[in-house]
Amino acid sequence: MFFAIEGKDCDLIATKADLFPSTTVSFPKGLGQKFKQPCGTGIELSALSEAELAEANESDVYHVAVKAEASSASSEDDTEAKTPNRQITHAVLDKDKGEYKAKVVKQVLWVNGSKYVLQEIYGIGNTVDGGGEDETESGKECVICLTEPRDTTVLPCRHMCMCSGCAKLLRFQTNLCPICRQPVNRLLEITVNTNVSNN
């Protein structure tokens, strides 16, 4: 969907449906589905001014919204209405060096009727990038002991900067994030799977 606003329960409403119609694609059951944008669909930038694109950003309109929704396998006798499982990705168009690029600004998951807003964890990229490279590469170790790999995220600031051992000790000594010094509400230990197969 193009130029969409988010309504109740993450329902999307197109604000320029007459100019940029939405595209709906159905996939067969199974993993590994691939989407290819049909020719002639999308946003024609020549139909808009830069001011219109900027105005959309300032008014909570997302230039592109993608909703992947699992179809219900339940029978028609099932009268219980609940939000289907879905993932919604919101993106805006940013101009960089004279070229527009889509930038993801928000992702939402609906699972079994519960809404989850996905948020970035700062520092998790360094723990998974560069598989097979030198293990002594800087940036992957705990900022306190400088020896163990980082596996604990500080909430609410979302800095993944400590190993679980140092995180437990930190709670007894101070209640501040070692990176930004914000108060710590919770600690979240994350196991990062670095054995990704290329199938």
C-alpha positions in Angstrom: 0.0 0.0 0.0 1.2 3.5 -0.8 0.8 6.7 1.2 -0.9 4.8 4.0 -1.9 5.8 7.5 -2.2 3.3 10.4 -5.7 2.9 11.8 -7.1 0.8 14.7 -5.4 -2.7 15.1 -2.8 -1.6 12.5 -5.4 -1.5 9.7 -3.9 0.5 6.8 -5.8 3.2 5.0 -4.5 4.5 1.6 -4.7 8.3 1.4 -3.9 8.4 -2.4 -5.5 5.2 -3.5 -6.8 6.9 -6.7 -3.3 7.9 -7.7 -1.3 4.9 -6.4 -3.5 1.8 -6.1 -2.5 -0.9 -3.6 -1.1 -4.2 -4.8 -2.3 -7.5 -3.3 -0.5 -10.8 -3.9 -1.5 -14.2 -2.6 1.1 -17.0 -2.1 0.7 -20.7 -1.8 1.2 -22.3 1.7 4.9 -22.7 2.6 8.2 -21.0 3.3 10.6 -19.3 0.9 8.0 -17.1 -0.9 9.4 -14.4 -3.1 7.6 -11.2 -4.1 8.3 -9.3 -7.3 6.6 -5.9 -7.8 4.3 -6.1 -10.8 5.5 -3.8 -13.6 3.6 -0.5 -13.7 2.7 -0.5 -10.0 4.3 1.6 -7.2 4.9 5.3 -6.6 5.6 7.4 -9.7 7.8 10.1 -8.2 7.2 12.5 -11.2 3.5 12.7 -10.1 4.5 14.3 -6.8 6.5 17.3 -5.7 9.2 17.1 -3.1 7.0 19.1 -0.8 4.3 16.5 -1.0 6.7 13.7 0.0 8.0 15.8 2.9 4.5 16.7 4.0 3.6 13.0 4.2 6.6 12.3 6.5 5.4 15.1 8.9 1.8 13.9 9.0 2.3 10.2 10.0 1.7 9.0 6.5 4.0 6.1 5.4 5.1 6.3 1.8 5.1 2.4 1.6 3.4 -0.1 3.9 3.7 -3.8 3.4 1.4 -6.2 5.2 2.1 -9.9 5.2 -0.9 -11.7 6.6 -1.5 -15.4 7.2 -4.8 -16.6 5.9 -7.0 -18.3 8.4 -7.2 -22.1 8.2 -10.2 -22.3 10.5 -13.6 -23.4 9.3 -16.4 -20.9 8.5 -18.3 -22.1 11.6 -15.7 -20.4 13.7 -17.4 -17.3 14.9 -14.6 -16.1 17.1 -13.3 -12.9 15.4 -9.6 -12.2 16.1 -6.8 -10.4 14.4 -5.0 -12.7 12.0 -1.3 -13.2 12.4 0.5 -10.5 10.4 3.7 -8.5 10.0 3.5 -4.9 8.9 6.5 -2.9 7.7 6.2 0.9 7.3 8.8 2.8 5.2 9.3 6.3 4.1 11.2 7.7 1.1 14.4 9.6 2.0 16.4 11.6 -0.5 20.1 10.7 -0.4 22.5 12.2 -2.9 19.7 13.1 -5.2 18.2 9.6 -5.1 15.1 8.4 -3.2 15.6 5.3 -1.1 13.1 3.5 1.1 13.9 3.5 4.8 12.1 1.2 7.3 10.8 3.3 10.2 8.5 0.8 12.0 7.7 -2.9 12.1 4.7 -4.4 13.9 3.9 -8.1 14.5 0.4 -9.4 15.4 0.7 -12.9 16.9 -2.4 -14.7 18.3 -4.2 -11.3 18.8 -1.3 -9.6 20.6 0.6 -6.6 19.1 4.4 -6.4 19.2 6.3 -3.3 18.0 9.8 -4.4 16.9 12.6 -2.2 18.0 16.3 -2.1 17.1 18.9 -3.4 19.6 22.0 -1.3 19.5 25.1 -3.3 19.2 23.6 -6.6 18.2 25.0 -6.3 14.6 28.6 -6.5 15.9 27.8 -9.9 17.5 26.6 -11.5 14.3 28.5 -9.8 11.5 31.6 -11.3 10.0 31.1 -15.0 10.7 34.4 -16.9 10.4 36.5 -13.8 10.9 39.1 -13.2 13.6 37.5 -13.9 17.0 39.7 -11.1 18.5 37.9 -8.5 16.3 37.0 -5.5 18.5 33.4 -4.6 19.2 32.1 -8.1 20.0 33.2 -8.4 23.6 31.6 -7.1 26.8 32.3 -3.5 27.5 33.0 -4.3 31.2 35.2 -7.4 31.3 36.4 -7.1 27.7 36.7 -10.8 27.3 33.3 -12.5 27.1 31.0 -12.0 24.1 28.1 -9.6 24.5 24.8 -11.3 25.1 22.8 -9.0 27.4 20.7 -6.0 26.4 19.8 -3.2 28.8 16.2 -2.0 28.7 14.7 0.5 28.0 17.7 2.0 26.1 18.3 -1.3 24.2 22.1 -1.3 24.3 23.5 -4.8 23.9 26.9 -4.2 25.6 27.5 -6.8 28.3 28.0 -10.5 29.0 25.4 -12.1 31.3 28.0 -12.4 34.1 28.9 -8.7 34.2 25.2 -7.8 33.8 24.3 -9.7 37.0 27.1 -8.0 38.9 26.2 -4.6 37.5 22.7 -4.8 39.1 24.3 -5.0 42.6 26.8 -2.1 42.0 24.8 0.5 39.9 21.5 0.7 38.1 22.8 2.6 35.1 23.6 1.5 31.5 27.4 1.5 31.0 26.9 3.1 27.5 24.4 5.9 28.0 24.0 6.0 31.8 20.2 5.8 31.7 18.5 3.9 34.5 18.2 0.1 33.9 14.6 -1.3 34.2 15.4 -4.8 33.0 18.1 -6.9 31.5 17.4 -9.2 28.5 19.8 -12.0 27.7 19.8 -12.9 23.9 21.3 -15.9 22.3 22.5 -15.0 18.8 22.6 -17.9 16.4 25.6 -17.4 14.2 25.3 -20.8 12.4 23.2 -19.5 9.5 23.0 -21.9 6.5 22.9 -20.5 3.0 20.1 -22.7 1.5 
